[in-house]
Amino acid sequence: MRYSTLLARTRTQSSTALTRLGARSVDRRHFTPSIQRQQTYIVWAPDYTDEGALARRMAVRQKHFVTANKLIKQGILKVAGGLLTPETQDAAPGNRKFVGSALLYEAENLEAVRRLVEQDLYWTEDVWDKGKVVILPIIMATTLQDRAGVTQPTPED
């Protein structure tokens, strides 16, 4: 049987089956998905290095967690955390030195992630160095854990 005949027969059979189910036939050449596929993006947001940067971070930290928690509940923010200097990773919480943040978002496109970053308190309150923030698409080689959530207490908790 020729390919074109087989293809025509398959389309007819598919169309007939869909009609029996009460669905309309779909011409694949004109099919546009109504839901855009979410992409994964990684954000590297280094902090400013001036003397007041850590104080600015700490001043808005709890409100930052509230917003992050909302984005996690919406399924947009998958992973987030503050990056420390290696020499302070084992220090008491008040003695840790932050150098930035790393975040993993799922969104429609790069521009959507950029908007989320620019709405974050760490951006608006000049914690993150706006000239050095990097947002890149990432192809995940592993899956994410299902335990996503803010691990720090927030005023809403």
C-alpha positions in Angstrom: 0.0 0.0 0.0 1.3 3.4 -0.9 2.2 5.8 1.9 -0.3 8.5 0.7 -3.1 5.9 0.7 -2.2 4.7 4.2 -2.0 8.3 5.5 -5.4 9.2 4.0 -7.0 6.0 5.5 -5.4 6.8 9.0 -6.8 10.3 8.9 -10.3 9.0 7.9 -10.2 6.4 10.7 -9.0 8.9 13.3 -11.6 11.5 12.2 -14.4 8.8 12.3 -13.3 7.8 15.8 -13.3 11.4 17.0 -16.7 12.0 15.6 -18.1 8.9 17.4 -16.7 10.4 20.6 -18.4 13.7 19.9 -15.1 15.5 19.2 -14.2 17.5 16.1 -11.5 16.5 13.7 -8.3 18.5 14.0 -6.2 19.4 11.0 -2.6 19.1 12.4 -1.3 21.7 10.0 -3.4 24.4 11.7 -3.3 23.1 15.3 -2.1 25.7 17.8 -1.8 24.5 21.4 -4.0 26.7 23.7 -1.6 26.1 26.6 2.0 27.2 26.1 4.6 24.8 27.4 6.5 25.9 30.5 10.3 26.3 30.2 12.8 26.1 33.1 15.1 29.0 33.8 18.0 29.4 36.2 18.8 32.8 37.7 22.1 33.8 39.2 21.6 37.0 41.1 24.8 38.3 42.8 24.4 40.8 45.6 25.8 44.3 45.4 29.1 44.4 47.3 28.9 47.8 49.0 28.9 48.1 52.8 25.1 48.3 53.1 24.2 45.4 50.9 23.8 42.8 53.6 21.7 45.2 55.8 19.4 45.8 52.8 19.1 42.0 52.3 18.3 41.3 55.9 15.8 44.2 56.1 13.5 42.8 53.4 14.3 39.1 53.9 11.0 38.0 55.6 8.9 39.8 53.0 11.0 38.2 50.3 10.2 34.8 51.7 6.4 35.6 51.7 6.6 36.4 48.0 8.8 33.3 47.3 6.3 31.1 49.1 3.4 32.4 47.0 5.4 31.7 43.8 6.2 28.2 45.0 2.5 27.5 45.8 1.7 28.6 42.2 4.3 26.2 40.8 6.4 29.0 39.3 9.4 29.1 41.6 10.9 25.6 42.0 14.1 26.2 43.9 15.7 29.2 45.5 18.4 30.0 48.0 21.0 32.4 49.2 24.5 31.9 48.2 27.2 32.1 50.9 30.9 32.6 50.9 32.6 29.2 51.5 34.2 30.4 54.7 30.8 31.3 56.3 28.8 28.3 55.3 29.1 26.7 58.7 28.8 30.0 60.6 25.9 30.9 62.9 23.1 32.5 60.9 24.0 36.0 62.0 27.6 35.6 60.9 27.0 34.2 57.4 28.0 36.4 54.4 25.7 36.3 51.4 27.0 36.9 48.0 23.8 36.4 46.0 20.9 34.1 45.2 20.2 31.2 42.9 16.7 30.5 41.7 14.9 28.1 39.4 11.7 29.2 37.7 9.2 27.6 35.4 7.6 30.1 33.1 6.4 30.6 29.5 9.5 32.5 28.4 12.6 34.4 29.4 10.7 37.7 29.5 8.2 36.3 32.1 11.1 35.3 34.3 12.8 38.7 33.9 9.5 40.4 35.0 9.4 38.1 38.1 13.0 38.9 39.0 12.4 42.6 38.6 9.4 42.5 40.9 11.3 40.7 43.6 12.1 42.8 46.7 15.8 41.9 46.4 15.7 43.6 43.0 13.6 46.6 44.0 15.4 47.2 47.3 18.9 47.0 45.6 20.1 43.8 47.1 20.8 42.1 43.8 23.3 43.8 41.5 21.0 44.6 38.6 23.9 44.8 36.1 25.1 41.3 36.9 21.9 39.2 37.1 21.9 36.3 34.7 18.8 34.5 33.5 19.3 31.4 31.3 17.1 28.6 30.0 18.2 25.3 31.4 17.5 21.7 30.3 17.1 19.7 33.4 19.1 16.4 33.5 17.4 15.4 36.7 13.9 15.9 38.2 13.1 18.2 41.0 12.0 16.9 44.4 8.3 17.3 45.3 9.1 18.9 48.6 9.3 22.5 47.3 8.6 25.1 49.9 10.2 27.9 51.8 12.3 26.5 54.6 12.6 29.8 56.5 9.7 31.0 58.6 7.6 33.7 57.2 5.2 36.1 58.9 2.3 34.2 57.3 3.4 30.9 59.0 
